[in-house]
Amino acid sequence: MRIQRIELFETETKTKKEKNIDLSLLDKVIEKYKNKKGSTIPLLQATQQIFGYIPREAFHYISKHTGIKLSELYGVATFYAQFRLNPVGKHIVKVCHGTACHVQGANVISESILEALQIKDGETTPDGFYTVESVACLGCCSLAPVIMIDEEVYGKLTGKTAVNIIKEIQLKENN
């Protein structure tokens, strides 16, 4: 289980994305779910769909306009792994660590990718191009070990082939 502490105090190290957030984009979503029981998860899902993650300011905005306690919103967002509290890269690389992939060398795949990108698991590259995360299972066991980049699955990998795929994607987009 992934546990992450959240700094609740404002910091001066906000990203450019966080400074230019148009919270009014949430108005239609809030109107749809306002005063409805069980609306916390749909509100957070819709917020993440709009921004790609759930910005700190969005928690405050949702709380103010719905009456849902800030602690409840944060509690739900930090409990479920589906929610992101930080901006993610243009491409999300998911490395499967399910049983089949683990046995077939998922750790080598992860280590190779993270070393090549010079980041840690769960982090985003400084250029904002990739976010890498380990996941429990992608459901492609017959192709183990696998990674998923955005919606594309790549299987039967080695550390080297995984890194080459990542480099090829970046080369294609930079040309």
N, C-alpha and C positions, 0 to 999 in steps of 0.2 A: 504494500500500500504506500502511496506517495503522500508525504506530509510536507507541507510548506508553510512557513511562517510568513505572515503578511505584515509589512510595516504600515501602520495606520497613519503615521504622521506624514505631512507633505514634505517632499524632498525637492531639491533644486535640480536633480538629475533626471528630469522628465525628457522623454524622447520627443523629437519633432512631431511624431504622430500624435502623442498625447496632448500636445499644446494646441493642436488644430482639430479637436474633436467637436463635431456638430451634434450635440446632445438632443437637439430638436428632432433628429431622426428617430428617436425613441418614442416620440409622442403618440404615433399611431399604435405602436405595440402596447404602450402603457394604457391607452384608451381601451384597447381590446381586452386586456386582462385585469384592468382595475376593478377592485372589489369582488374578484372571483376567487373562490377557494382553490388552493393548490396551484396558484399562478406563478410561484417563485421560479420553478424550473423553466417553464415556457418563456418567462420574461428574460431569464439569463441566457437561454438558448438563442432567443431572437436578438439579444444584444450582441452576443458573440457572432452571430450570422452577419450582423450589420458592420461591426468593426474588426472582425477577425480574432478578437479577444475581448475581455471585459475590462475596459478602462476603469481606473479608480473613480474618476468623475461620474461614470455611469452608475456605479453603486449608489453614490450620494443622490444622484438625480432620480433614480428609480425609487429609492427610499422616500425621498421628499414627496414624490408625486403619487405614490401608492399607499404610503403608510406602513409598508413592510419594514421591519426593523433592519437597520444596517447589519447588525450582528447575524440576523437570520440569512440575509443575502450572502454575506461572506461565508457563513457556515456551510451553506449549500454549495457555493462555488468552490470551496476548498475541499469539500468531502468527495465530490465527484470528479474523476480524472478527466472527464470530457471538457471541463471548463478551463480556459486559459486566462491568466491574469496579466500576461505580458504579451507584447506584440510578437508575432511569429514571422518567420521568413517567407519569402515569396513561394518557396517550395518546402514542403514538410516531408522529411525522410523518416519513415517508421521502420525500425529494425525489429523483426520478430524474434522474441525470446521464448516462444512456446516450447514445449518439450521436444518436438521433432527438430526444430531449428536449433535449439540449445545443443542437442546431441550432435548435430551436423556442423557445429562451429559458429553459432551466432555471436559468441563473445569476440571471436577474431574479426568478424564483420564489423561489429560496433567499434572495436578498438581501432581498426584500420580507417574507418570513416571519420571518427572523432580526431584521430591523429592528423589525417589529411586536411581536415577543415580547421584544426587547431581550436576546438571547442570541447566542452563537456556535454554529457548526455543531458538533454532538455534545454540546451542553449541554442542561440541563434548566432550565425556568423556575423561579424562586425558590419559586413556590407548588406546584411538583411536578406541575403539570397537563400540560405538554408537554415532550417531548424531541424535538429536531429533528436529523436526520442525513441527509447526502447518501449516496446509494447508487449503485452502478454501473449497474444496470438493473432495472426492475420487470417487464419483459416485456410492456408495454402500448404498444408503439411507435406503433400506429395512433391512439392517443389523446394523443400527445405535445403539450405537456409534461404530465407527470402527477406527482401526489403520492399517497401512500398513508397514510391515518390509521388506525391499527390494521389492520383487514382490509379497509377500504373504499378503493376507488380513485377518484380524481377526475381527469378529463382535460380536455384542450383549455383549459388554464388561462392566465391572465395573473397577474401579481404581485398585482393587486387582487382578483381572484376567489379566489385561493388564501388570501389573508389573510381575506377575508370568510367563507370556509368555516371557518377556524379560529376566528374570532370567534363564528360561529353555534353551533358545537359547545359552546364555553364558555358562551355565553348560555343554551342549552338546559339544561345541567347545573347552572347556578347558579340557575335558577328553580324 
